[in-house]
């Protein structure tokens, strides 16, 4: 009976931790993109580094959602 009460939540504490890490990574990627000094964000930060970090953030988010709870 206590197992049913535990499984009422969709995600565990560890899932939420990974989700926050993913959100932080996404935010970092957008901040890096905004720091580009080239016109219209056409430099290295706006075209290469920022989008790579944003994609990494989405991968972390997918991992957090699909990770099995123990």
C-alpha positions as CSV (number, residue, x, y, z in Angstrom):
1,X,0.0,0.0,0.0
2,X,2.8,2.4,0.7
3,X,4.2,1.7,-2.8
4,X,1.0,3.2,-4.3
5,X,1.5,6.4,-2.3
6,X,5.1,6.7,-3.5
7,X,4.2,6.3,-7.1
8,X,1.6,9.1,-7.2
9,X,4.2,11.6,-8.5
10,X,5.2,11.3,-12.2
11,X,8.9,12.1,-11.4
12,X,11.3,11.5,-8.6
13,X,13.5,14.0,-6.9
14,X,16.4,13.0,-9.1
15,X,14.3,13.7,-12.3
16,X,13.6,17.2,-11.0
17,X,17.2,17.8,-10.3
18,X,18.2,16.9,-13.9
19,X,15.3,19.1,-15.2
20,X,16.7,22.1,-13.3
21,X,20.2,21.3,-14.6
22,X,18.8,21.2,-18.1
23,X,16.9,24.5,-17.6
24,X,20.1,26.1,-16.3
25,X,22.0,24.8,-19.4
26,X,19.3,26.2,-21.7
27,X,19.5,29.6,-19.9
28,X,23.3,29.6,-20.2
29,X,23.1,28.9,-23.9
30,X,20.7,31.9,-24.5
31,X,22.9,34.2,-22.4
32,X,26.0,33.2,-24.4
33,X,24.1,33.9,-27.6
34,X,23.2,37.3,-26.3
35,X,26.8,38.1,-25.5
36,X,27.9,38.1,-29.1
37,X,29.3,41.5,-30.1
38,X,28.9,40.9,-33.9
39,X,26.0,42.6,-35.7
40,X,22.8,40.5,-35.5
41,X,24.6,37.7,-33.5
42,X,26.6,36.5,-36.5
43,X,29.8,35.7,-34.5
44,X,31.1,32.5,-33.0
45,X,29.1,32.9,-29.8
46,X,25.8,33.5,-31.6
47,X,26.1,31.0,-34.4
48,X,28.1,28.1,-32.9
49,X,28.7,28.0,-29.1
50,X,25.3,29.2,-27.9
51,X,23.2,26.8,-30.1
52,X,25.5,23.8,-29.2
53,X,24.9,24.5,-25.5
54,X,21.1,24.9,-26.1
55,X,21.0,21.6,-27.8
56,X,22.9,20.0,-24.9
57,X,20.3,21.5,-22.6
58,X,17.4,19.9,-24.5
59,X,19.3,16.6,-24.5
60,X,19.6,16.9,-20.7
61,X,15.8,17.7,-20.5
62,X,14.9,14.6,-22.5
63,X,17.2,12.5,-20.3
64,X,15.5,13.9,-17.2
65,X,12.0,13.1,-18.6
66,X,12.8,9.6,-19.8
67,X,14.9,8.5,-16.8
68,X,13.3,5.7,-14.8
69,X,12.5,6.4,-11.2
70,X,13.9,3.8,-8.8
